Amino acid sequence: MKAASGGFVRLAALAALALACNLDKGPTAPGAPIRADQVAAAVSSFVCDVDGATWEGDPDAAVLHDLAPSGVMRVAFNYNNRNNAARNPITGQLTGPGIDMTCKLAQGTHAQFVAVPYNGVPPLLAGLANGEWDAAFAFDQTLEPPGITAAIPHIAVENTYLVRGDAPFQKVADVDAPGVRISVAEGNSPDIYLSHTLKYATLVRTPATPQALDLLRTGQVDAFAGGRGPQVIAFIACCGGRLLPDNFLIANLAIVVPDTAQAHSSAGLQYIDEFVDWAKASGLVQVAIDRANQGGTHVTPPLAPEPRIAFLQRHVARLVENGVLNDGQGNALAVKLQGALEKLADGEIAPAMNKLGAFINQIEAFRDGGILSDGRSASLLEIARDVVNRASDRLALAGGVP
């Protein structure tokens, strides 16, 4: 696979794309610490206005050390990818799935957070090297570069080629041919993936998506590699072209954190994993996708029951460590979760779900007795009930009853 430098590329004044893209180069410094329920007045402003369930994560000291070592959770956003965030070029305000999810995460962590915006992956990785962020919404978790570790994915994004209307290409495989030039935003998931898989075509990298689209508009490339979102649809409306029907990549986007080897434990990453699982089960991720009006995206499937039950085990342990539950109360829950895991290990799905059902009943009893708040109990129940419901559906299809 050959690669050509993007060089200096003239940015076309595409009115249909103007509000979708901000072409600043590099990161913008965050302003003063911002609570998740406040509107920031800084350049990296945002509004936490997503409705729905509320997360209560009960972080312990290890979690806060990883996610907010300075006392403030600094979350980076690659706003060149609207599946993470978009930035209004006039006001600088950030919106999008990453903002909606981080607002809920920060609220449930009782931590202030600042949004650290980057126009593309290269400046975001430079920010990592400079220690500018504690977590980030960036790219496909299977394509991660050295220096970061990814949580479980939350959004799956279809990636295909946009070509001119008269192009001979009918499917993705047709594009990888000698002499074909493909524009792509440098460092994003399509770039990383195609860099390793293309055999004949040449990648032409640009700092951000608008420049890559402009290369197609001006005939300097034969195809653009990317998603099926509003930027591409706006381009087709104003400049023509068509999307190929199949995909070369389904990018599973995830929150990433600095490598655990770099002064981090695994506590912060595990905490985010549980939050993401809750966000998918509660419907938050789907709400965030709908609010962003992104085409070609969907919520990633849930994990198997075992890791999801492990999330609940760690949450219960934090409740005990933080003094919300006493040892006896924590043990009453832990025994039920461990029993469910043991039954699953033996292939006994229905008995395992009965154990998890007992856990659900115990959480509800603690809630009704005032031991657990509505928020704390709901955060646990959302995951537990989803595990049971999905297992019940599978058993019903197989002709069994849990």
N, C-alpha and C positions, 0 to 999 in steps of 0.2 A: 504494500500500500504506500503510495506516495503522498507527501504532504506539501502544500504550498503555503507560504506566509501570507497572512491576511494583509499586511502592510497598512498603508494609509488608505482608508476607504471613504469615499464621499457619502455623507448621510443625506438621503433624499428627504424632501419635505413631504412626507406622506401624512396628510391631514387625518386620515382614518386611524393612524397609529399614534398620533401625537400624545394622546392622553394615556396610552397603554405603556409607554416606555419612557424612561429617564436615562439619558445617555451620559450622565456624570461618570467620570473615571475614578474608580477606587472608592474606598469607604468614606463615610461621613461620620465624624465624631459624634457620639451620643450626647445628649444634654444631661440635665440633672436627673437623679434617680426618679423613676416613674412607677407609681403603684399601678397594678393591673386594672383597677377600676377607675383610673383617672385618664384624662386626655393630656397627652404630652404637649408641651409648648416648644419642644426642641425641633431641630431639623428632622430628626427621626421620630416624628409624631405619629400617633395612631389613636384609634378609638376602640375601647373594649365595649362593643355593643351586641355581641352575639348572645342570643337567648339559649334556653335549654338547661340541661342538667348541670349541676355544680360539682366539681371535683374537690374532694377533701383527701389529700394524700398523707397527712401526718408525717412530715419529713423528720428524720432524726439528724443528729450532728453530722454524721458521715455524708448524708445526702446533701445537706447545706454546704458542706466543705467542697463537694464536687461541683455543685451547680451554682453556688453563689459564694465563692471563696472570698470575695471582696465585700460581702454583705449585700450585694446587688447582683441579680441574675442578668448577665449580659447575653442576649440572644441575637445571633447574626442571621440575616436574611439575604439570600441571593434574589434580588428583586428583578433580575433579568429573566427569571423563571416565574411566571405568574401563578404556577401551582404552589409556589412557596409564598410569594408576596408580590404586590405591585406597588409602585411608588408614583404618586401624582407629581408630574414634573413642575407644577406651579406651586403647590403648597408643601410638597415633600412628604405628605401623609402616606403612611404605609397601610395597605389593606391586604386581605387575602387569607387563605387557609392557615398559613403559619402564624399570622397575627391572632386569628381567632383561637387557635389551639394554645398559643403561648399565654394569652389572657387567662384562659381557664387553668392552665398549669400554674401560673404565678399566683392566681387567687387561691388555689388549693394548697400551695406551698407556703403561703403567707410571706411571700418575698416580693420586694420591689424588683421590677425589671426594666431594662432599657433595650430598645431595639437598635441594633447596629447594622445599618444597611450597606450592601455591597452590590455594585453593578457587574455581576458576573462571578464565576468561580475563581479565577486567578487572584483577584484582590481579596476574596474571602479567605483563600488559603494563605495569602500574605498576612492577613489579619490573624490567622491562627498562629503563624510563626512569631508574630509580635505579641501574642498573648492578649488579643483584643476582645475575645469572646469566650463564653463558657459552654454554649450549645449553639447549634446552627441548623437552619433548614437549607439544604443544599441540593443533593443529587441522589441517584440510585445507590442504595446501601450496598449492593454487590460490586459497585464500581469504585468504591472508596479508595482514595490515594493514601499513602503512608501518613501517619500522624493523627488519624482520627479513628473512632469506632462508632458504628451505627447502631441505633435502636431498631426495634422491629418496624417495618414499613407501615405507612398509613394510607398513602395514595398511590395508585397505579396509573401511569400516564402512557398513553399510546404514542409512539413515535414512528413517523413515516416520512416520505419524501413529498415535497411540494414541487411540481414541475410546471413548465409552460403548457398551455392548452394544446399546442401542436407538437409536443414532445412525443417521441416514439415509445416511451416507457409505459407499460401497462401494469407492472407489478414491481415490488421492491427488488427482486433479484435482477431485473433488467438494468438497474441503475449502476450496478458494480461492473463496469465495462471499461476497457482501455479508452482513454481520452475524455472520459466523463469527469466533470468538475462539480463538487458538492460543497456548498457553503454551510457553515455550522458555527454556532457561538462557541468560542473557545472554552474548554474545560467543563462543559455541561455533559449530561449523561449521553446524548447522542455522539458527541465528540469522543468521549472516552471509549464508548462501545465500538464505534466505527473505526477508531484508530487501531483496534486489535482485530477487526474482522474483515475489513475491505481488502480485496486482493488486487484490484485493478484501478478503481476510480481514485481520484485525487481529492483530498479534503482541502478546502480553503477556509481558514479560520478567521473569524472577526471578533472584536471585543464583545459584541452583544448581538442579540437577535435582529434588531432593526437593520444593522449593517449587513448581516447575512441575507436578509430578505431583499435588500437593495441590490445586492450583487445579482440576484435572480432577475429582478426587475429590469436591470440594465443589460442583461444578457451576458454577464461576465462568468456565470456558472450555469450549469444545466439543471441543477436541482438544489433545493434547500432541505436540510435534515432537521426535523424538530417535531413538536407536538401538533395537535389539531385544535388549538385554542383560539381565542378571539383575535390575536394578532394575525394569525394565518388566515382566518376567515375574512378579516378586514382587508388583508392584502389581496385576496381573491376578488373581493367586491370592487376594489378600486383599480386593480392592475391585471386581473385575469389569472389564469392558472387552474390547476386541479390537484387534489390530494390523491395519492395512490390508495387503493382500497385495503391493502394489507399493511402490516407493521414490520419494521426491522427490530424493534425493541419495545417491550413493555417495561418502562422504568418504574421501579418501586421506590418512591421517595421516602426518606426517613430523616428523623432528627439525628444529628451526629454530635459527638462530644470529643474533646481531645483524648488521645490514647490514654488508657488507664495506667500505662507505664509511666506517663508523664505527671507524676504527683497526684494522680487520681486513683481512687479505689473503684470498685465496680458498683458502689451503692447508688451513685447518681444515675448511671446508665440503667440499672435495674428499676429504679424509680420511674424513669422516663418510659421504660418498657411497659410498666403497669399503667401509667397514665395513657399511653397510646392505645393499649388494649381497652381501657375504659372509654376512651374517646371514640373508638370504633363501635363498641357495644352500645353506648348511650345515644349514638346518632350524631354526635358533634362533628365528626369528620365529614359525613354526608352533608350536614348543614353548611359547613365551611365550603365544600365544593360547590354547592348550589349558590351560595352567596357570591362566589367568585365567577360564576357563570362560565366555567371552563369546560370545553368540549373534550371528548376523548379521555376522560378520567373516571375512575371509580375507586371505592374504598377497597383496600386489600382484604383478602380473606382472613378470618381469625386463625390464631395458632391452634394447635392440638390442645386438648384439655389439660394435659400434664403441666406445661409451662404456665398456663393461666392459673391453675391452682397454686403453683409456686408463687405467683404474684400475690395471691391472697395470703399465703403463709408469711411472706415478708412483711406485708402490710399489718397483719396481726402482731408480728414481732415488734414492729415500730410502735403500735398502740400500747404494748406492754412496756417497752423501753421508755416511752414518753409519759407513762403513768396514767394513761386514759383507762386502761384495763389493769386489774391486778393479775398476779400470776395464775390464780385459779381460773379467772375468767378467760385469760389468754389460752390456758391449757385446754379448757373446754372447747374452744374453737380449733386449736391446733390438732387435737386428737381426731376430730372429724375430717379435717383436710388431709391429714396423713392417712387416715383410713381410706379416703377416696383414691389417693395415689396408689396405695397398696392394691386395691381392687382393680384399678386400671392396669397395673403391672401384671396382674393375673388374667387380664382379658375379660374381666367381669364388669362390663359397662353399666348395666342396670344397678347392681349393688353399689358401684362407685357413685352413681348419681343419687342414690338414696342417702349415702353419707354426705354428699354435698347438699342435698335437701335438708338434712339435719343441721348443717352449718347455717343455711339460710334461715331456718326456724330460730336458731340460737341468736343470730344477728337481729332478727326482728324482735325477739324477746328483750334483748339488751336495749334496743331502740325504744320499745314501748315502756320499759322500766326506767328510762332516762339515763341509762349508763352510756349509751352512744347517741350522739346527736343525729338528726335526720340526715345531715350532709355526710357524716362519717359512715353511717349505715348504708346510705344509698350508693356511695362509692364502691363499697364491697359487694352489695347486692346486685349491682348492674352487671358485674363480671360473672358472679356466681350463677345468677339466673340465666344469663346468656349461654353459659357452658351447659347447664342442664337442658335448656330448651333445644339447643342444637343437637345434643346427644339424644334427646327424646325423638326429635325428627328423624335422625338416622335410624334409630331402633324401630320406629314406626314403619319406615320404608322397608326395613328388613323383616317386618312381620313380628317384631318383638315389642314388649311393653316394659318400660323402665321400672 
